[in-house]
Amino acid sequence: MTTRERGNTAPPPPRENVPGLVEHPPADSRLRKLLRAVWSSSDFEGDDLTRFAQPVMRSEAQQGIFVLGTLTMLLMTGLALLYYSLNLGTAYVYTFALLAALSGHTAMSAKMVSDIKVLYLLGMVLLAACGLAFMLLAHRYGVFTTTLFSTVVLLFMLVPLVPWGLREALFAAGIVYFIFTASTLSASKAFNPETLWTLQFLMLSGAMIALAVVARAVLIRKAHVEARFKLTAVNEELYRLSHRDALTGAWNRRFLEEQFSGIVAQHAAHTQGSCFGLIDIDKFKQLNDTYGHLCGDRVLQRLVRVLTGALGPDDYVVRMGGDEFAMMLRGGRVQMRVERALEGFSGRDDGCPELPALPRVSVGLVHLPAGVPASLEASYLRADKALYAAKDHPSRWIVEVDRQNPA
C-alpha cells in the first residue's frame, strides 16, 4: 500500500455510531436485575405502580394461602384415612388428623388476614409444622415409609402455591429442609445411610424445582400486574379526556348525565342531601366581543379554578356549555359555601389586564333532599328558574330554592 493510500484510509467509526449496533448489558448485570425482580413479589418500580399492586398482591396472597391450606387439609385427611384403613399405626392417624385441622384453620385464617407478611408467616408455619410432624413420626417408628417419602416431596411442591417472592419461598423451603436434615443428623444411627441420602436428594430436587417455579411465577405475575396498571392508566386517561372540559378542566355535560344519580346516592350515603346549582356569567357575550375570546377563556378558567379550589372533595363543577356551569354540592344549605367560594372571583385578572373588573355571576340553587327521588331534567329546570330570578334581581345574585318537587 502506498503512502497516499495509507493516508486516505479513514479510521473505523466509534462503536456507538455504528448503525444497527445494539449495546447489551453484561451478563452479570442482567442476572442481578433478574434476581432483584424475582426476589420479592411486592417490590415494584415506581410509587404509583407499587400502590396499585399492593391490593392485588394482598388478594393473591390470601387466595394462595387459602389454596395451600385447603389442599394440605385434603392431603392430610386422605393420609389419615389411608393409615386408618390399613391399620398402620394410630400415631399416623392422629398426627395427620391434627395436621388436617391445622391446615383447615390456616385456610380460614387467610380470609380474615389482610397483612401480606402475616399471610406468608401462616404458610411457613403450616409447612414447618407438617415437616416436623413427619420427622417425629419417622423417629417414633424408626423408618421412613414410602408414603412419608412421597409426602416430603409433595411438601416442597406445595411451596409454589403461595404467590410469594423467591426470598420468602427460599425461607419456607429452607425451614422444611433444615427440620428434616437436623432431625436425621441428630438420629443418624436410627436410619440407614441409603435412606438419608435418598431423603437429601428428594428434598434438594424438590426445593430446586419449587424455587424455579416460584421465580418464573413472580416474573409472570409482575408483568401481569404492570400490564394491568398501564391498561388502567390508559382507561383513566380516556375517561378523563371524554368527561372533562378541555378548556377549563371542569367535568363536562356527559359526565353529569352519566353520574347524576350516582352523585345523589353518594351524598345520601352520608345522610345528607344534595344541592344542584347553575352558574352563569352575566353579559359574557359582550365581554367576548369587547375584550376578545382569549380574555373570555381566562375568565372561564378563573371561575372554575376558584370553585374547585374552595369546594370539597364530594362537590363537582361541570361546564354545561359556553359560560354556563353546573354544581353538585353535598349538604343542605350551601349558599354561604358558594358565596365564600366565589369571593376569589372578583377584582381584576392579571391574565386579562385590559378588563377593568371581573363580571358578575348569577347562581340558582335547588335542594335535593336525601331519600327523595331526583332527576337531572327536573333539577335543571328548577335551578334554571332560580338562575334567571337571580339575573333579574339587581343585588341578589344567588337565589336558593328550598325543595325540589319529586321527579
Secondary structure by P-SEA (a helix, b strand, c coil): ccaaaaaaccccccccccccbbbbccaaaaaaaaaaaaccccccccaaaaaaaaaaaaaaaaaaaaaaaaaaaaaaaaaaaaaaaacccaaaaaaaaaaaaaaaaaaaaaaacccaaaaaaaaaaaaaaaaaaaaaaaaacccccaaaaaaaaaaaaacccccccaaaaaaaaaaaaaaaaaaaaaccccccaaaaaaaaaaaaaaaaaaaaaaaaaaaaaaaaaaaaaaaaaaaaaaaaaaccccccccccaaaaaacaaaaaaaaaaacbbbbbbcccccaaaaaaaaccaaaaaaaaaaaaaaaaacccccbbbbbccccbbbbbbcccccaaaaaaaaccccccccccccccbbbbbbbbbbbbcccccccaaaaaaaaaaaaaaaaacccccbbbbcccccc
